[in-house]
């Protein structure tokens, strides 16, 4: 055997030297070109959800994670609170414990924990909605092919649209330009009945 060859060649095999990485997490939003009507100081691109469905999915996942983390923290706080409220008087240790005393303490802690967790869950839900509403209402959503129909509607109604705001709410600028690439969720989805659940949180 050639003395220059390293020993234990198995340590240099493909299986031993290959590092496996987790699959890349897909982006929730992607860069899209800014429209003519967007603020130039914001840059040439915006991060936007590809459609309302991906926006709604991201919102629900974010809300769910915040609630879960909030409830996890509340559970610890409730346990401490229940232990303090059900703490026996100091003199109990002097006269000794009875089985009935321990059972009473256990029942007390269960009642306190249950009541505390119910209240905490309601607060966590409200906290999650409060934290998610503004970022997701301001989030951009890419304008799809269906917007072409809206532009055509705008072009047909040009003589009648002076001073009317409906076209701006539909994502059409005042010159019927086709350059609009994205809209804020609060503008694009405001009149869509599928997303009333989001706007009821205000």
N, C-alpha and C positions, 0 to 999 in steps of 0.2 A: 504493500500500500504506500502510496506517495506520502511522505512525511509532511509535505506542504498542505495536504488536504486537511480541513478541520475535522475534528472528531464529532461523533453524535450528529450525523447528517440529518437525522429526523428533525432536529431542532430548526433546520433551515428549510423544511418542506413548505409547500404552499399553504397547507392547512395551519401550520404553526406560525407562519409569518404574515398571514392575511388578517387585516383588521376589518371587522364588520361594523358598519355604521347603521343606525336606525334609518328607516325610510324617512325621506324629507317630509315634513309636515306641510301640506298645501297652504298657500297663502289665502287668507280670508279676503283680502282686497288686492287689487292689482293696479299698476299705474296706467292711466289713460290720458290722452292729450287734453289740455284745458280748452274750453270753448272760447269763442270770441267775446262772449259776454262775461267771462270770469275775470276776476281781478288779476291783472298782469303781475302784480307784486307777489302773488302766491306761487309763481313759477309756471313752467310750461306743462307740468303734469299734476294730476290729482290721484290719490289713492281712492279707489271706488269699489264697491261690491259689484259683482258682475250682473246681478239681477235682484229684484225684491225678495225672492225666495231665499237666496244665500244671506241676505241682510237679516231676514227674520230668523233664520236658523242660528246665525251668530248671536243675535240678541238673546234668544232663549237659552243658548248654552252659557252665555256670560251671566245672565240673571241666575241660572241654576247654580253655577259655580259660586257666585257671591253668597247666595242663600245657604249653600252647603257649608262654606267656610264660616259664615256668620253663626250658623247653628252649632257648629263644632266648638267655636269659642264660647257660645252661650251655655253649652252643656257643661263645660268646666266651671263657669261662673255659677251656674245653678247648683252644681254639686257642692261647691264651697258654701254658698248661701244656705242651702238646706242643712248642711252639717252644723252651721252656726246657729240657725234658728231652732234646731232640735237638740242642741247641746244640753245635757242634763245639768242640774244645779251642782255646784262644786261639792256640796256635802254628800252627794250620792256615793262618791268613792269611799267616804268614811264609814258608811253603814253597810256597804256591799251591794252588789248588783243581783237582781233576780231575773229569771227568764222573762217574766212579764214586762219588766222594765226595758230589756233589750228589744223585745218585740214591739213595744210602744215607740221606742226610738226609731226602729226600722220603718214602721208604718208612717211616722211623722215625716221622715226623710222622703219616702215615696210620694206622699201627698205634696210636699213642698216642691219636689223635683218636677212632678207632673204639671202643677200650676205654673211654675217658672218657665218650663219649656214651651207651654202653649202661648204664653205672653211673648216669649222670645221669638217664636216662629213668626208671629204676626209682625213683629218689629223688623225681623230679618227680611221678610218679603217686601215691606215698605222701603227698607234701606236699599235693597237691590234695585227696585224700580227707580228710586231717586237717583242712584248712581249711574244707571244705564240710560235713563231717558234722554238727557241732554246730549251725550256723545253720539247716541244712535239717531237722534232726530237731526243732528248736524252732519251725520255721515253721508257721503256721496254714493249714489247708485248710478251705474252706467246706464245710459239711455239705449234701449234696444231698437230693433227694426220697426217695432210697432209705432215708434215716434214719427216715422216717415208719414204715416197716415195723418197724424196730428198736424204736421207741416202743410200737407195738402189741404186739410180743412182750413188752416189759417190762410193760405193763399186764396182760396175760394171766397173767404169771408172778409178779405182786406177792406173793401169799401164800407163795411158795416161795423168794423171792430174799433173804430176810433173811440178812445176813452173807456173801453170795456176791459175788465181785468181777467176775464175767464181764460183768455189764451195764455196769460202769464202763469196762471195756476196749473195749466196743463203742460207747462214746460216749453212754451213757444215764446220766443222773444218778440219785441214789438216790431221787428222787421221781417218776421217769418223766416229767419235764417235757419239753415240746416246744420249749422256748426255746433249746436248744443250737444255735448258728449256725455254730460252727467247732470244730476240734480240732487239737491239735499233730500233726504228721506221725508222730512217734514213737508216738503212741497210736492214731491212726486206721489206720495201715498196718502195725502190728507183726505182725499175724497174716494179712496178705494175701500169698499165695504169689507174687504178681507183683512184690513189692518186697523179697523176701529178699536180693537183690543189694545193697541199701542197708544193711541191718542186719548183713550179714556183715562189714562194714568195721570194726566196733567193735574 
